[in-house]
């Protein structure tokens, strides 16, 4: 089987030679620290799949976000920190190294006027800036029925981007102070996604999945009420998923960090059928329990607790074995539940990878790993 056939078979509970072997990438700092532990300096986030022998997703290069983006520039250097205007127009304070979530310092989107002046025009689905310069070459790949690449469409965001652009406090107030404006923004985002992808489907291309992003939960649950979620988001999720189904895409995943327990049934009702990368977190999410709760209707990706990778090889091996029956059942592609953090030793990651290639990959039709990766040894405490 090729990668595309294997992905399809896995996500439709069909027989396959092995499970796909993916990862969710790494912190920038992880790779830098691993250089000191023996990782060749030629390895980057861009080419790590080839080095580690991973299967890969391929993306369309089509943009359903702001187009054009704002200019990204450093506004102030504070030594180990800097204030940056990001491509989304938000000013943030971020660490130059070993930083995680940057601190918001100011927002360009603050009211209806700034929405209509700065943001709404950048959500025009007809903008040529949404489409890659090598459009013709990409279309040849999309329309090739014999291709082996798994190609993923961009599904955008209905809440997460607005929260980023406005800040958590402001978006929460808008829901109560001006709900009509909130609904206008959500509708505009959905229109942009559908309008942009309409041109993509008009090429006659065939696509294997669509990936959405929200990050709208924290350790205790969602960042907006279930009532508001049902009222404002579900109808527009359904517009998008109905449109995708009509065009032959039935694997639609959503990337949301945090405790998503209250949102999963609502996403399922709205046609979003896969959780990615299913963060475990302090709230104790578990792919095995999710399968027991939702059955085969809910597809899963991720779900391997990244913190285990930093502990011991014995614990890594135990978690791989615990997840194996679910991997073998299908509808679940296991990998780290977020980007691999810098406290994970390279040797532990290599051990994890070598083990999953044997256990989940059956040592069949695997991409070759670079010879330096074979230093991983047997489990130790």
C-alpha positions in Angstrom: 0.0 0.0 0.0 1.1 3.6 -0.5 0.7 6.3 2.1 -2.6 7.6 0.7 -4.2 4.1 0.5 -3.0 3.3 4.0 -4.4 6.6 5.5 -7.8 6.0 3.8 -8.0 2.4 5.0 -7.1 3.3 8.5 -9.6 6.1 8.8 -12.4 3.9 7.3 -11.7 0.8 9.4 -10.5 -1.2 6.4 -7.7 -3.8 6.2 -4.2 -2.3 5.7 -0.6 -3.5 5.9 0.2 -1.4 8.9 -0.7 1.8 10.8 0.6 5.1 9.4 3.6 6.4 11.4 3.4 10.2 11.9 4.4 12.8 14.4 3.2 16.3 15.3 6.6 17.9 14.9 8.8 19.5 17.6 9.4 22.7 19.5 12.0 24.8 17.7 14.2 24.5 20.8 13.9 20.7 20.9 15.8 20.4 17.6 18.4 22.9 18.8 19.0 21.0 22.1 19.1 17.7 20.2 22.0 19.0 18.1 24.0 18.7 21.3 22.8 15.2 21.8 23.9 13.9 18.4 21.2 15.1 16.0 22.9 16.2 12.7 22.7 19.9 12.3 21.3 19.4 8.8 18.1 18.1 10.4 15.4 20.9 10.6 11.6 21.0 11.2 11.2 21.0 7.4 13.1 17.8 6.7 12.7 15.9 9.9 10.1 13.5 8.4 12.7 12.2 6.0 15.4 11.9 8.7 13.1 10.0 11.1 11.4 7.9 8.4 8.0 9.3 9.0 4.9 9.2 6.8 3.8 12.6 5.7 0.8 14.7 5.1 0.9 17.1 2.2 -0.9 20.4 2.2 -2.4 22.4 -0.6 -0.6 25.7 0.0 -4.1 27.4 -0.1 -4.7 30.1 2.5 -8.1 30.4 4.2 -6.7 32.8 6.8 -6.0 36.6 6.5 -4.9 37.5 3.0 -2.7 39.4 2.7 -1.3 39.0 6.2 -0.1 42.0 8.2 3.6 42.7 8.1 5.5 40.8 10.8 8.1 43.0 12.5 10.1 43.3 15.7 8.9 46.5 17.5 11.2 46.3 20.5 14.2 44.2 21.6 14.3 43.5 25.3 17.3 41.2 25.5 16.0 37.7 25.9 12.5 38.9 25.0 11.1 41.0 22.1 7.8 42.7 21.3 6.6 41.6 17.9 3.8 42.6 15.6 2.6 39.2 14.3 1.2 38.4 10.8 -2.3 38.5 12.4 -1.9 42.1 13.5 -1.5 41.2 17.2 1.4 42.7 19.3 3.0 40.1 21.6 5.8 39.8 24.1 7.7 36.6 23.5 10.9 34.9 24.6 13.6 34.5 22.0 14.4 31.0 23.2 12.4 28.4 25.2 9.3 30.4 24.9 5.8 28.9 24.8 2.6 31.0 24.4 3.5 34.7 23.9 1.9 37.4 26.0 -0.6 39.6 24.2 0.4 43.3 24.4 -2.2 44.8 22.1 -4.8 44.1 19.5 -5.7 45.9 16.2 -9.2 44.3 16.2 -11.1 46.1 19.0 -14.5 47.1 17.5 -16.7 47.0 14.5 -14.8 49.8 12.8 -11.4 48.0 13.1 -13.1 44.8 11.9 -14.4 46.4 8.8 -11.3 48.4 8.1 -8.5 45.9 8.8 -9.8 42.3 9.0 -13.0 41.8 7.0 -11.3 42.9 3.7 -8.5 40.3 4.4 -11.2 37.6 4.4 -12.2 38.0 0.8 -12.3 34.5 -0.7 -11.6 35.8 -4.2 -8.2 37.3 -3.2 -5.4 36.0 -5.5 -3.1 36.0 -2.5 -5.0 32.9 -1.3 -3.5 30.6 -3.9 0.1 29.3 -4.4 2.2 30.6 -7.2 2.7 27.0 -8.5 -1.0 26.5 -8.7 -0.8 24.6 -12.1 1.8 22.1 -10.8 -0.3 21.5 -7.6 -3.5 20.9 -9.6 -1.6 18.1 -11.6 -0.9 16.4 -8.3 -4.5 16.9 -6.9 -6.1 15.4 -10.0 -3.7 12.4 -10.4 -5.8 9.3 -9.3 -2.6 7.3 -8.9 -0.8 9.7 -6.6 0.5 8.3 -3.3 0.4 11.6 -1.3 -2.2 12.2 1.4 -3.4 15.7 0.7 -5.1 17.7 3.4 -7.3 20.8 2.8 -7.2 23.8 5.1 -10.5 24.0 7.1 -9.7 27.2 9.0 -11.2 28.4 12.2 -14.5 29.9 13.4 -13.5 30.9 17.0 -9.8 30.4 17.6 -8.6 33.0 15.2 -11.1 35.6 16.5 -9.8 34.9 20.0 -6.3 35.4 18.8 -7.1 38.6 16.9 -9.1 40.2 19.8 -7.8 38.6 22.9 -9.6 36.3 25.4 -11.3 39.0 27.4 -12.5 41.0 24.4 -14.0 38.1 22.5 -15.8 36.9 25.6 -17.4 40.3 26.1 -18.4 40.6 22.5 -20.5 37.5 22.9 -22.7 39.3 25.3 -22.3 43.0 24.3 -22.7 42.6 20.6 -23.7 39.1 19.6 -24.8 40.2 16.2 -21.3 41.3 15.4 -19.8 38.1 16.7 -22.1 36.1 14.5 -21.1 38.4 11.5 -17.5 37.6 12.1 -18.1 33.8 12.4 -20.2 33.9 9.2 -17.5 35.8 7.4 -14.9 33.2 8.4 -17.1 30.4 7.2 -17.8 32.2 3.9 -14.1 32.7 3.3 -13.3 29.0 3.9 -16.1 27.8 1.6 -15.5 30.4 -1.0 -11.7 29.6 -1.1 -12.2 25.9 -1.2 -14.8 26.2 -4.0 -12.0 27.2 -6.4 -9.9 24.3 -5.2 -12.7 21.7 -5.8 -13.4 23.3 -9.2 -10.0 21.9 -10.4 -11.4 18.4 -10.2 -8.9 17.5 -7.5 -9.5 14.7 -5.0 -8.5 15.3 -1.4 -8.1 13.0 1.6 -8.9 15.1 4.6 -9.6 18.6 5.9 -7.9 20.0 9.0 -9.5 22.7 11.2 -8.0 24.5 14.1 -9.6 26.1 17.2 -7.7 25.9 20.5 -10.8 26.9 22.4 -10.4 25.0 25.6 -8.3 25.0 28.7 -7.8 22.4 31.5 -11.3 22.8 32.9 -13.3 22.9 29.6 -14.3 25.2 26.7 -13.5 28.9 26.6 -17.1 29.7 25.5 -20.3 28.3 26.8 -21.9 25.2 25.3 -25.0 27.3 24.7 -23.1 29.9 22.6 -21.2 27.1 20.8 -24.5 25.6 19.7 -26.0 28.9 18.7 -23.2 30.5 16.8 -20.7 27.9 15.8 -22.5 24.7 15.1 -24.6 26.0 12.1 -21.4 27.3 10.4 -19.4 24.1 11.1 -22.3 22.3 9.5 -22.2 24.5 6.4 -18.5 23.7 6.0 -18.8 20.0 6.6 -21.8 19.6 4.3 -19.8 21.4 1.6 -16.8 19.0 2.2 -19.0 15.9 2.2 -20.6 17.1 -1.1 -17.1 17.2 -2.6 -16.0 13.8 -1.4 -14.1 14.6 1.8 -15.3 12.7 4.8 -12.3 12.8 7.2 -12.5 16.2 8.9 -10.3 16.7 11.9 -10.1 19.5 14.4 -7.0 20.6 16.3 -8.0 21.9 19.8 -5.8 21.9 22.8 -7.3 21.6 26.3 -10.2 19.7 27.8 -12.6 19.2 24.9 -15.0 16.7 26.6 -18.0 19.0 26.4 -17.4 19.9 22.8 -16.7 16.6 21.2 -20.4 15.5 20.9 -21.2 19.0 19.4 -18.5 18.7 16.8 -19.7 15.3 15.9 -23.2 16.6 15.5 -21.8 19.3 13.3 -19.9 16.8 11.0 -16.4 17.2 12.5 -15.5 13.6 13.0 -11.9 13.5 14.1 -10.0 14.9 17.1 -6.4 15.9 16.5 -4.0 15.5 18.2 -6.1 14.7 21.3 -4.1 16.3 24.1 -4.0 14.2 27.2 -3.2 16.9 29.7 -3.8 17.1 33.4 -7.5 16.5 32.8 -6.7 12.9 31.7 -8.1 12.6 28.2 -7.6 9.1 26.9 -8.2 7.8 23.3 -9.2 4.4 24.7 -12.0 5.9 26.8 -13.1 8.1 23.9 -13.5 5.0 21.7 -15.5 3.3 24.4 -17.7 6.5 24.7 -18.2 7.4 21.1 -17.6 4.1 19.2 -16.3 4.2 15.7 -18.1 7.4 14.8 -15.2 9.4 16.3 -11.9 9.1 14.6 -8.8 9.9 16.6 -5.2 11.1 15.9 -2.4 11.8 18.4 -3.2 10.7 22.0 0.3 9.6 23.1 1.1 11.7 26.2 4.2 13.8 25.3 5.2 13.9 29.0 5.8 10.1 29.0 8.6 10.6 26.4 10.7 12.4 29.0 10.3 9.8 31.7 11.7 6.4 31.0 11.9 3.9 28.1 9.9 1.4 30.2 7.0 3.8 30.5 7.2 4.6 26.8 7.0 0.9 25.9 4.1 0.4 28.3 2.1 3.2 26.8 2.8 2.0 23.2 1.5 -1.5 24.3 -1.5 0.0 26.0 -2.6 1.9 22.9 -1.8 -1.0 20.5 -5.3 -2.7 20.5 -6.9 0.7 19.5 -4.3 1.2 16.8 -5.0 -2.2 15.4 -8.8 -1.6 15.5 -8.4 1.3 13.1 -9.8 4.8 13.1 -6.9 5.9 15.3 -3.5 7.0 14.3 -1.3 7.3 17.4 1.4 9.9 17.8 2.6 12.5 20.3 -0.3 14.6 21.6 1.4 17.8 20.6 4.8 19.0 19.5 7.7 17.1 21.2 9.0 19.4 24.0 12.7 20.1 24.6 12.8 18.1 27.9 12.5 14.9 25.9 16.0 13.3 25.4 16.8 12.5 21.8 17.6 8.9 22.8 14.1 8.5 24.3 12.5 9.8 21.1 14.5 7.4 19.0 13.5 4.5 21.2 9.9 5.5 21.0 10.1 5.8 17.2 11.9 2.5 16.8 9.4 0.7 19.0 6.3 2.1 17.2 7.8 1.1 13.9 8.0 -2.4 15.1 4.7 -2.6 17.1 2.4 -0.3 15.1 4.2 -0.4 11.8 4.8 -4.2 11.8 8.2 -3.4 10.2 6.3 -3.4 6.9 6.8 -0.9 4.0 8.3 1.7 6.3 10.2 4.8 5.1 13.9 4.3 5.8 15.3 6.0 8.8 18.7 7.8 8.8 21.4 5.4 10.0 22.1 7.6 13.0 18.6 6.9 14.4 19.4 3.3 15.1 21.3 4.1 18.3 18.1 3.5 20.4 18.4 0.5 22.6 16.3 -1.7 24.9 13.9 -0.2 27.5 15.5 0.9 30.8 14.0 2.3 34.0 
